[in-house]
Amino acid sequence: MINILSYGAKGDGVSNDYSAIQAALDAGEKDILVPAGTYMIDAPLQIPSHRHIHADAGARVIFVASRPMTQTDFLMTNADTEDGNEDITIEGGVWDGGFSREFNRKSNDIFEIGSTSGACLNFVTVKGLRLLDMTITNPVAYYIRLGRVRDFVIRDIRFASDMLGNNQDGVHFSGYCRNGLVENVRAITKGQTNDDLLAFNADDSIQRQENRGLTCGPIENITCKDIYAEDCHTAIRMSSITAPIRHIRIENLYAGCRCMAINMDALRYCRSPLLIETSAPNGVGDVSDVVITNMTAFYTESARQTLALIDLEEHCKNVELVNFSRPMEKDACPETPTLLARNLTRQTITADGKKVSLTDKSMKCELYGDIHSISLS
């Protein structure tokens, strides 16, 4: 194992340690040690294949941009997002996106060419990614942004931020993410994540600054276990218009929510919607073989911009919520529907034995109260 201090890193919270850390990553050795200390960097760390970073619990790496950030700027990314990398592990440490720093800002124009995504960790086109026992803090937008990633493990991750910002997703999956495990992920500061805790965006507006460089496509074969947020914006988003989301398992999720527990609105209501309602007379969505077990969700404040705790506007097949709980004694907005389904033409909803079929987009289904089991077919 090589030590970044041997390559000139200071860890004093003042020196720019980017060149030293990057030199250690490029040296050709597999295992890299980041000792305790505060490491300031002004450019994204680029991780080559076959690198295992072992960071001490007292190590903090802070991104401090020295110029306005561009599309390719992150705190950390894999080195080759086009042709790909493999076998990358980051374990331990605190990884700070530096939200409050002078140049760590997104453009107000969400479609500005070359503007930064604001993502803290970016891994695109990677086989064999492992993110372990990490604290990720102060992102401008997404905490972890993933595209075309397969055979991955994300375990024992903590999200924290001193500031609330737009699009602060926790784990954001885009197209062609498959075969992975997400386990023991916790938002440890109130208000986080300030967008989707888990985002499965098979279809998305990839022209937007947050998503530029990603791809629309299938998301499949992912298991998520033991997920927690005291007061997040939305717990789960599944965005499918034509690209499928399939073979997903989510177990033991607890979330206080300000907007939704599960958002399946096909991005109809975002700032850059992907469809015009009249162009989809038969509805949209391809979500199948999804099982969510032991999920507890409730509103933490009076609903300001929400439709229902579960918003269903994408076609689902073999989707089940088992042991879903909405503890009404904790819920700040009990009069809001637990489930709202609409804009669907071939959907049967079974909730605690009650069955409703939607065959026309003008139809809708509203269900209230604490529902324990929901089946979508």
Steps between C-alpha positions, in 0.01 A plus 500: 500500500630845413439808712394828339729683745792340320391685186494838671149527642487716814152448641525830687173651376685779322726350233365392162550123509345418163824435308645283775189283536458465125866402466446223755195379306700498175806327646381155398457347846166343587459611863520866603487621860349838595600566864307725739511866399316763298590495132400791278476430126411736215443245222316166481686190611499257208510136609661252256408133484624263771529761772393450860497818710512440875418823689537537875182590687667832580582579137295774334542591133341834402439623146588869478465612139742779402288597197137460392432127470427330167321184390796274583557634853418278796669431830577152367436306178631196320775587254339377177126562485487420127682166458462407864689384807482197725579391855478830690457511880476802726475415868478732800550872540288812462454630145386860492356663186565849640154643431569830674825575314516794260505317165309188607177608337273390219392733225150645532446383142437127539571442129822701478751301294800394705360607836573286802265225614574576862546126572745408773597144396465404133547147365404434141589183305649298787500126566571395855446819703506489880418799721536399864467667842509855364355830616409723204427861584403836355428414136379773268258245347515117498699326772574195280434506124514167315463408134585181312627345824476126562602247763518757778471519879410819688500431873507696827459845347407817689362816338533837672484861388519837672293653219187401310528518121298399197540145367685361802423136414665236715576210265400595145487219243470579130482265203682166479563465873464135592599221736564680826445526874427815700502434874487708819467849354400777742431870464638623831409870487144628514370606160720259306481378249344813353377307200469125433670275754504219241447602136453242225483723191490274198363795305615851580573838345865434416536849353473647848817594686446234772471219244726598212735209424246240613281272287137395499462122508406197712563484874484146634602242758564733795435425868478777761490419873483701821443853371422786740417871488338700777377782278575461128326655202404170331601147597481318164467626145448261210499682169400288201337618179625237253821370661430216745561482874490134603613245755534747790483399867478756780489381861475685831460863399399767753441855380337814620413685180413856405378420149448131420593156623492353148496722192407331173374802307712452185654844562174669401537776755871579499653813347586305183219250437573224250151457359193691396192327636315507169791322330453194722130405469569150634716612791868432563730292715659156518559404863494129579601243760552749782447397862522750787484333841477657845474864398387769745430848365313809616485875452724709723323828420181622338501412132602797286558358154393140516218297347515196727746303708517252208450653155440236233494621139714230332382155396611227737497122476569268794582785738430440869523695823499253788470623859476862392419723796387861527490573875220755513591614853830635359361630174488879464255484210262207563230641270723451194443177302733212572481403132390690192493316166409672173600544133493120464318276253592148608551489873340294775562611857432271793535662844417301813263287295327786321544484121473788252565483126593803293435467127477862393726797573207699627456253786683528829526315828554664839563293812530643851633395837740229607520239220700188578523326164484635145521294183529649149433288196 
